[in-house]
Amino acid sequence: MKTSDLMVRQGNWLFRYRSYLPIALVLYALICTWSQRSRYTVENIWLDISCIVVALGGQAIRIMAVGYAADRTSGRNTKAQVANEINQTGIYSLIRHPLYVGNFFMWLGIALFTRIWWLTLIFIAIYCLYYERIIMAEEEYLVGKFGESYSDYSEQVNSVIPGWKSYQPNKYHFRIKKVLRQENSSLYGLMLVFVVLEVAQDFFRWQELRLEKHWIIGGIFFTLLYLTLRFLKKKTNILRNDPIRQKIYQAE
């Protein structure tokens, strides 16, 4: 089997089970945090804020990609690749894989939050190897489905490094309901990981389980937000009626 075919095969497998990667990374981060517990004797609030900003920046990239995407694209499917059309406008005219770029910054913020420089480097290496294969598998699927259309698109737009000269306005209107449906668990999971790591760091600092008031307030807020949106998604139609609307551009 050719190396490229093997990597695509691995990518399809990793795509299917990609939701388990965060769990493994969090467990590993907790182990590393315990092994480096002497680092947490002094609190660094500005470092914490900076890490959260980096992670939320990644979440914002995901929101932009999901909010302007067509139906049956930029989803959370796990069994197989799905795409009804090629996104080529908005953020997809800057990079071909904004969701994976968003994920990178979300998890980079978490890695930096541990204050362990070598853990951050390990994370970057694992992430690149992991998503390199997923991207290869995804692009093989897209080339097989859309042929030259996707090949031409990939020649004009970089994979993960933005190319600003290729920007095209969004084809569709932003759909807030789609974002709330798809990104609710992502945002809550992100904040939950920060809280778990903060609890561990505080335990190593004070030798007891405690959490500052602002973390408690933030945790309660995001938990209520998550539960509310989950209820609206599962038990009502409030977040379901969100038809896609294409923008109409008038020639000047």
Secondary structure, DSSP 8 states (H G I E B T S, - for coil): --HHHHHHHHHHHHHHTGGGHHHHHHHHHHHHHHHTGGGGSS--HHHHHHHHHHHHHHHHHHHHHHHT--TTSS----SS---SS---SGGGGT-S-HHHHHHHHHHHHHHHHTT-HHHHHHHHHHHHHHHHHHHHHHHHHHHHHHTHHHHHHHHHS-SSS--GGG----SB---HHHHHHHHHHHHHHHHHHHHHHHHHHHHHHHSS----HHHHHHHHHHHHHHHHHHHHHHH-STTT-----B------
